[in-house]
């Protein structure tokens, strides 16, 4: 069974949100035209075995399928974090260590080149992190 864009949008929201959601909540959050449209797509996801309906009429994700932009997120409990966040923190930490620990008394060409490379890596990773957070 193929996943359409609306079906995928609903599934992606449920995975990233991380909590049980109802039909009307999905309709409002995703600005879809009607609750019956949401129900139709939730039924498709249920048939695929990706979500299930609870006794309180809310839906939960059963199975995590890493497709499209979901492949770039790490799920930690109920929180979804972009993978680039870890790289961003790492490169920022390395940059700070480089600047604070290895600061020379006299600036050398090699220090400036290392400074530029470390700063560029941190900036690029933070840019990518924020791009994924905006898409979320």
N, CA and C of each residue as an Amber inpcrd file, in Angstrom:
protein
   408
   0.8470000  -1.1850000   0.0000000   0.0000000   0.0000000   0.0000000
   0.8880000   1.2430000   0.0000000   0.5850000   2.1800000  -0.8600000
   1.3840000   3.3890000  -0.9850000   0.8320000   4.4850000  -0.0680000
   1.7340000   5.2720000   0.4970000   1.3280000   6.3410000   1.3990000
   1.2460000   7.6580000   0.6200000   0.0560000   8.2670000   0.5960000
  -0.1330000   9.5460000  -0.0690000   0.4450000  10.6660000   0.7900000
   0.4890000  11.8580000   0.2160000   1.0960000  12.9760000   0.9440000
   0.3110000  13.3310000   2.2060000  -1.0240000  13.3090000   2.1610000
  -1.8170000  13.6290000   3.3540000  -1.6630000  12.5410000   4.4080000
  -1.6530000  11.2990000   3.9680000  -1.4520000  10.1850000   4.8950000
  -0.0910000  10.3090000   5.5600000   0.9200000  10.6140000   4.7560000
   2.2620000  10.7690000   5.3020000   2.3330000  11.9630000   6.2440000
   1.6510000  13.0510000   5.8950000   1.6450000  14.2430000   6.7490000
   1.0610000  13.9170000   8.1240000  -0.0160000  13.1490000   8.1480000
  -0.6460000  12.7400000   9.4060000   0.3060000  11.8310000  10.1900000
   0.8890000  10.8550000   9.5110000   1.8080000   9.9350000  10.1710000
   3.0220000  10.6820000  10.7210000   3.5840000  11.5730000   9.9390000
   4.7590000  12.3520000  10.3630000   4.4240000  13.1860000  11.6000000
   3.2580000  13.8300000  11.5880000   2.8470000  14.6260000  12.7470000
   2.7420000  13.7470000  13.9920000   2.1240000  12.5710000  13.8380000
   1.9380000  11.6870000  14.9900000   3.2790000  11.2060000  15.5420000
   4.2140000  10.8910000  14.6560000   5.5360000  10.4240000  15.1080000
   6.2670000  11.5460000  15.8380000   6.2810000  12.7340000  15.2730000
   7.0090000  13.8420000  15.8750000   6.3340000  14.3740000  17.1310000
   4.9940000  14.3290000  17.1720000   4.2560000  14.7990000  18.3410000
   4.4690000  13.8610000  19.5230000   4.4530000  12.5570000  19.2610000
   4.7980000  11.5820000  20.2810000   3.7440000  11.2520000  21.3080000
   2.5490000  11.7830000  21.1730000   1.4800000  11.5070000  22.1310000
   0.2460000  11.0300000  21.3660000  -0.6730000  10.3530000  22.0420000
  -1.9140000   9.9600000  21.3800000  -2.6900000  11.1970000  20.9120000
  -3.2620000  11.1240000  19.7190000  -4.0270000  12.2540000  19.1710000
  -5.3710000  11.7850000  18.6470000  -6.3320000  12.6900000  18.7160000
  -7.6590000  12.4130000  18.2090000  -7.8400000  12.9530000  16.7970000
  -8.9370000  12.5780000  16.1840000  -9.2280000  12.9620000  14.8080000
  -9.3570000  14.4850000  14.6760000 -10.1390000  15.0980000  15.5510000
 -10.3500000  16.5530000  15.4500000  -9.0670000  17.3430000  15.7380000
  -8.2610000  16.8490000  16.6500000  -6.9930000  17.5160000  16.9350000
  -6.0940000  17.4910000  15.6950000  -6.0390000  16.3450000  15.0240000
  -5.2560000  16.2500000  13.7910000  -5.8040000  17.1840000  12.7180000
  -7.1270000  17.2500000  12.6300000  -7.7430000  18.1270000  11.6380000
  -7.3380000  19.5810000  11.8710000  -7.4140000  20.0260000  13.1230000
  -7.0650000  21.4180000  13.4440000  -5.5830000  21.6910000  13.2450000
  -4.7450000  20.8160000  13.7830000  -3.2890000  21.0330000  13.7330000
  -2.7480000  21.0260000  12.3050000  -3.2980000  20.1520000  11.4620000
  -2.8010000  20.0310000  10.0920000  -3.6350000  20.8190000   9.0850000
  -4.6510000  21.5200000   9.6040000  -5.5250000  22.3670000   8.7740000
  -6.1300000  21.5820000   7.5920000  -6.7010000  20.4230000   7.9410000
  -7.3600000  19.6010000   6.9310000  -8.8440000  19.9540000   6.8850000
  -9.4870000  19.6320000   5.7660000 -10.8430000  20.1140000   5.5140000
 -11.9150000  19.5180000   6.4250000 -11.8020000  18.2240000   6.7800000
 -12.8640000  17.6250000   7.5900000 -12.3280000  16.4720000   8.4310000
 -13.0550000  16.1470000   9.5110000 -12.6640000  14.9980000  10.3280000
 -12.7550000  13.6790000   9.5590000 -13.6970000  13.5910000   8.6140000
 -13.8320000  12.3400000   7.8500000 -12.6010000  12.1020000   6.9630000
 -11.9810000  13.1680000   6.4670000 -10.7590000  13.0330000   5.6840000
  -9.6350000  12.4880000   6.5640000  -9.5400000  12.9950000   7.7740000
  -8.5290000  12.5150000   8.7260000  -8.8020000  11.0490000   9.0550000
 -10.0530000  10.7070000   9.3000000 -10.4110000   9.3160000   9.6100000
 -10.0360000   8.3780000   8.4710000 -10.2800000   8.8080000   7.2510000
  -9.9300000   8.0060000   6.0700000  -8.4320000   7.6880000   6.0640000
  -7.6060000   8.7040000   6.2880000  -6.1590000   8.5030000   6.2550000
  -5.6760000   7.7150000   7.4790000  -6.3100000   7.9160000   8.6290000
  -5.9590000   7.1260000   9.8100000  -6.2990000   5.6500000   9.5960000
  -7.4230000   5.3760000   8.9250000  -7.7870000   3.9890000   8.6190000
  -6.7580000   3.3530000   7.6960000  -6.2540000   4.1320000   6.7330000
  -5.2000000   3.6210000   5.8550000  -3.9480000   3.2840000   6.6660000
  -3.5790000   4.1750000   7.5860000  -2.4100000   3.9250000   8.4290000
  -2.6220000   2.7130000   9.3340000  -3.8750000   2.5290000   9.7860000
  -4.2060000   1.3740000  10.6220000  -4.0590000   0.0780000   9.8310000
  -4.5300000   0.0890000   8.5800000  -4.4160000  -1.1040000   7.7310000
  -2.9570000  -1.4370000   7.4330000  -2.1130000  -0.4160000   7.3800000
  -0.6760000  -0.6320000   7.1530000   0.0190000  -1.1270000   8.4190000
  -0.6830000  -1.0410000   9.5540000  -0.1090000  -1.4780000  10.8240000
   0.7970000  -0.4420000  11.4690000   0.7010000   0.8100000  11.0300000
   1.5680000   1.8590000  11.5600000   0.9720000   2.5550000  12.7740000
  -0.3600000   2.6320000  12.8600000  -1.0220000   3.2560000  13.9990000
  -2.1330000   2.3310000  14.4970000  -2.5830000   2.5920000  15.7120000
  -3.7300000   1.8440000  16.2310000  -4.6190000   2.7940000  17.0300000
  -5.8800000   2.4190000  17.1030000  -6.8710000   3.2220000  17.8150000
  -7.0110000   2.6950000  19.2310000  -6.9780000   3.6140000  20.1950000
  -7.1370000   3.2400000  21.5970000  -8.6100000   3.2860000  21.9820000
  -8.9080000   2.8410000  23.1910000 -10.2960000   2.8110000  23.6600000
 -10.8750000   4.2180000  23.8460000 -10.0210000   5.2220000  24.0370000
 -10.5120000   6.6000000  24.1860000 -10.6040000   7.3320000  22.8450000
 -10.6220000   6.5620000  21.7390000 -10.7270000   7.0910000  20.3680000
  -9.5490000   7.9630000  19.9510000  -8.4250000   7.7860000  20.5800000
  -7.2100000   8.4720000  20.1520000  -6.3090000   7.4570000  19.4720000
  -5.4710000   7.9680000  18.6000000  -4.5890000   7.1080000  17.8210000
  -3.1480000   7.2450000  18.2970000  -2.4250000   6.1270000  18.2670000
  -1.0170000   6.1100000  18.6430000  -0.2120000   5.4070000  17.5450000
   1.0500000   5.7570000  17.4650000   1.9420000   5.1400000  16.4870000
   2.3930000   3.7860000  17.0220000   2.2230000   2.7420000  16.2070000
   2.6510000   1.3840000  16.5600000   4.0630000   1.1080000  16.0890000
   4.3280000   1.5360000  14.8820000   5.5560000   1.1630000  14.2130000
   6.1910000   2.4060000  13.6200000   7.4770000   2.5660000  13.8710000
   8.1990000   3.7150000  13.3450000   8.8630000   3.3310000  12.0270000
   8.4470000   3.9840000  10.9540000   9.0360000   3.7710000   9.6380000
   9.7930000   5.0360000   9.2880000  11.0820000   4.9040000   9.0480000
  11.9240000   6.0740000   8.7580000  11.9070000   6.3470000   7.2580000
  10.9960000   7.2050000   6.8550000  10.9040000   7.6050000   5.4550000
  10.9750000   9.1240000   5.3720000  11.4120000   9.6050000   4.2330000
  11.4740000  11.0410000   3.9580000  12.2600000  11.7540000   5.0510000
  11.7250000  12.8310000   5.5980000  12.4400000  13.6210000   6.6020000
  12.4970000  12.9370000   7.9620000  11.6740000  11.9320000   8.1890000
  11.7050000  11.2240000   9.4790000  13.0280000  10.4840000   9.6760000
  13.7250000  10.1980000   8.5920000  15.0120000   9.5220000   8.6960000
  16.0510000  10.4140000   9.3640000  15.8150000  11.7090000   9.3900000
  16.7710000  12.6490000   9.9580000  16.4560000  13.0170000  11.4070000
  15.5530000  12.2770000  12.0340000  15.1910000  12.5260000  13.4260000
  15.5230000  11.3180000  14.2860000  15.8720000  11.5810000  15.5290000
  16.1290000  10.5340000  16.5110000  15.0330000  10.6350000  17.5530000
  14.4110000   9.5200000  17.8540000  13.3210000   9.4890000  18.8320000
  13.8920000   9.0900000  20.1830000  13.6890000   9.9570000  21.1820000
  14.1370000   9.6750000  22.5470000  12.9140000   9.7630000  23.4510000
  12.2870000   8.6300000  23.6850000  11.0340000   8.6320000  24.4410000
   9.9570000   9.2850000  23.6050000   9.3900000  10.3560000  24.1190000
   8.3550000  11.0810000  23.3790000   8.9200000  12.2640000  22.5980000
  10.2020000  12.4910000  22.7160000  10.8250000  13.6490000  22.0760000
  11.5110000  13.2230000  20.7830000  11.2960000  13.9820000  19.7290000
  11.9810000  13.7600000  18.4580000  12.9690000  14.8930000  18.2470000
  14.2270000  14.5340000  18.0620000  15.2770000  15.5320000  17.8680000
  15.9450000  15.3180000  16.5180000  16.2630000  16.4130000  15.8220000
  16.9810000  16.2420000  14.5560000  18.3840000  15.6970000  14.8110000
  18.8340000  14.7930000  13.9470000  20.1690000  14.2190000  14.0980000
  21.2380000  15.2980000  14.0850000  21.0300000  16.3420000  13.3140000
  22.0220000  17.4030000  13.2200000  22.2220000  18.1240000  14.5490000
  21.2810000  18.0370000  15.4560000  21.4450000  18.6770000  16.7570000
  22.6740000  18.1230000  17.4840000  22.8690000  16.8110000  17.4140000
  24.0130000  16.1920000  18.0690000  25.3280000  16.6510000  17.4330000
  25.3340000  16.7360000  16.1020000  26.5250000  17.2150000  15.4000000
  26.7920000  18.6770000  15.7480000  25.7300000  19.4590000  15.8360000
  25.8750000  20.8790000  16.1470000  26.4950000  21.0800000  17.5220000
  25.9870000  20.3440000  18.4960000  26.5210000  20.4510000  19.8560000
  27.9750000  19.9880000  19.8860000  28.2720000  18.8930000  19.1860000
  29.6330000  18.3790000  19.1490000  30.6020000  19.3970000  18.5370000
  30.2650000  19.9260000  17.3510000  31.1760000  20.8650000  16.6900000
  31.2800000  22.1900000  17.4420000  30.2150000  22.6140000  18.0880000
  30.2890000  23.8290000  18.8970000  31.2060000  23.6000000  20.0950000
  31.0950000  22.4450000  20.7200000  31.9800000  22.1060000  21.8340000
  33.4350000  22.0370000  21.3940000  33.6810000  21.4200000  20.2560000
  35.0520000  21.3340000  19.7360000  35.5980000  22.7240000  19.4120000
  34.7480000  23.5800000  18.8570000  35.1620000  24.9490000  18.5450000
  35.5380000  25.6950000  19.8320000  34.7140000  25.5640000  20.8580000
  35.0010000  26.2480000  22.1250000  36.2750000  25.7250000  22.7790000
  36.4730000  24.4210000  22.7230000  37.7130000  23.8520000  23.2630000
  38.9070000  24.3960000  22.4820000  38.7870000  24.4480000  21.1730000
  39.8790000  24.9460000  20.3230000  40.2090000  26.3960000  20.6680000
  39.1680000  27.2160000  20.8300000  39.3890000  28.6360000  21.1110000
  39.9080000  28.8520000  22.5270000  39.3370000  28.1770000  23.5020000
  39.6970000  28.4330000  24.8990000  40.9650000  27.7160000  25.3610000
  41.1850000  26.5100000  24.8830000  42.3210000  25.7270000  25.3640000
  43.5770000  25.9680000  24.5250000  43.3990000  26.0630000  23.2330000
  44.5520000  26.1450000  22.3420000  44.8400000  27.5490000  21.8320000
  44.3530000  28.5550000  22.5050000  44.5860000  29.9330000  22.0660000
  46.0730000  30.2730000  22.2050000  46.7280000  30.6160000  21.0800000
  48.1680000  30.9100000  21.1470000  48.4360000  32.3540000  21.5900000
  49.6380000  32.5920000  22.0780000  50.0270000  33.9600000  22.4560000
  50.2040000  34.8200000  21.2110000  50.6670000  34.2090000  20.1550000
  50.8400000  34.8930000  18.8710000  49.9980000  34.1390000  17.8520000
  49.1230000  34.8790000  17.1380000  48.2770000  34.2300000  16.1370000
  49.1280000  33.6850000  15.0000000  48.8890000  32.4140000  14.6870000
  49.6020000  31.8060000  13.5670000  48.6110000  31.5090000  12.4610000
  49.1370000  31.2760000  11.2930000  48.2920000  30.9830000  10.1400000
  47.5210000  29.6790000  10.3490000  48.1560000  28.6840000  10.9180000
  47.4960000  27.3960000  11.1330000  46.3670000  27.5100000  12.1710000
  46.5510000  28.3580000  13.1850000  45.5010000  28.5540000  14.1750000
  44.2840000  29.2160000  13.5340000  44.5150000  30.2220000  12.6950000
  43.4170000  30.9330000  12.0290000  42.6620000  29.9890000  11.0980000
  43.3910000  29.1450000  10.3570000  42.7370000  28.1830000   9.4610000
  41.8890000  27.2010000  10.2850000  42.4270000  26.6770000  11.3660000
  41.6640000  25.7810000  12.2380000  40.4400000  26.4570000  12.8280000
  40.5920000  27.7090000  13.2150000  39.4850000  28.5030000  13.7600000
  38.3630000  28.6230000  12.7300000  38.7220000  28.9530000  11.4970000
  37.7250000  29.1270000  10.4260000  37.0270000  27.8090000  10.1190000
  37.7730000  26.7240000  10.0480000  37.1710000  25.4210000   9.7460000
  36.2230000  24.9890000  10.8710000  36.6470000  25.1360000  12.1160000
  35.8020000  24.7430000  13.2480000  34.5460000  25.6040000  13.3230000
  34.6950000  26.8990000  13.0910000  33.5460000  27.7990000  13.1170000
  32.5780000  27.4840000  11.9850000  33.1070000  27.2230000  10.7890000
  32.2540000  26.8910000   9.6400000  31.4770000  25.6000000   9.8910000
  32.1370000  24.5960000  10.4590000  31.4550000  23.3260000  10.7470000
  30.3110000  23.5420000  11.7400000  30.5510000  24.3180000  12.7830000
  29.5000000  24.5810000  13.7760000  28.3450000  25.3540000  13.1560000
  28.6480000  26.3720000  12.3550000  27.5980000  27.1890000  11.7280000
  26.7630000  26.3480000  10.7670000  27.4020000  25.5390000   9.9450000
  26.6710000  24.7070000   8.9800000  25.7570000  23.7200000   9.7060000
  26.2600000  23.0830000  10.7500000  25.4340000  22.1180000  11.4920000
  24.2600000  22.7950000  12.1840000  24.4760000  23.9570000  12.7850000
  23.3640000  24.6720000  13.4210000  22.3450000  25.1240000  12.3840000
  22.7900000  25.5410000  11.2130000  21.8680000  25.9360000  10.1460000
  20.9770000  24.7560000   9.7500000  21.5920000  23.5930000   9.5390000
  20.8190000  22.4030000   9.1700000  19.8570000  21.9850000  10.2890000
  20.2920000  22.0980000  11.5240000  19.4300000  21.7760000  12.6680000
  18.1890000  22.6500000  12.6640000  18.3710000  23.9470000  12.4920000
  17.2250000  24.8580000  12.4960000  16.3250000  24.6480000  11.2920000
  16.8740000  24.2310000  10.1630000  16.0440000  23.9200000   8.9940000
  15.1000000  22.7630000   9.3060000  15.5980000  21.7480000   9.9870000
  14.7380000  20.6130000  10.3390000  13.7390000  20.9860000  11.4160000
  14.1180000  21.8420000  12.3540000  13.1790000  22.2670000  13.3910000
  12.0470000  23.0990000  12.8140000  12.3430000  23.8950000  11.7970000
  11.3080000  24.6940000  11.1420000  10.3440000  23.7860000  10.3960000
  10.8480000  22.7410000   9.7520000   9.9900000  21.8010000   9.0200000
   9.0830000  21.0240000   9.9610000   9.5260000  20.8610000  11.1800000
   8.7810000  20.1080000  12.1790000   7.5060000  20.8240000  12.4540000
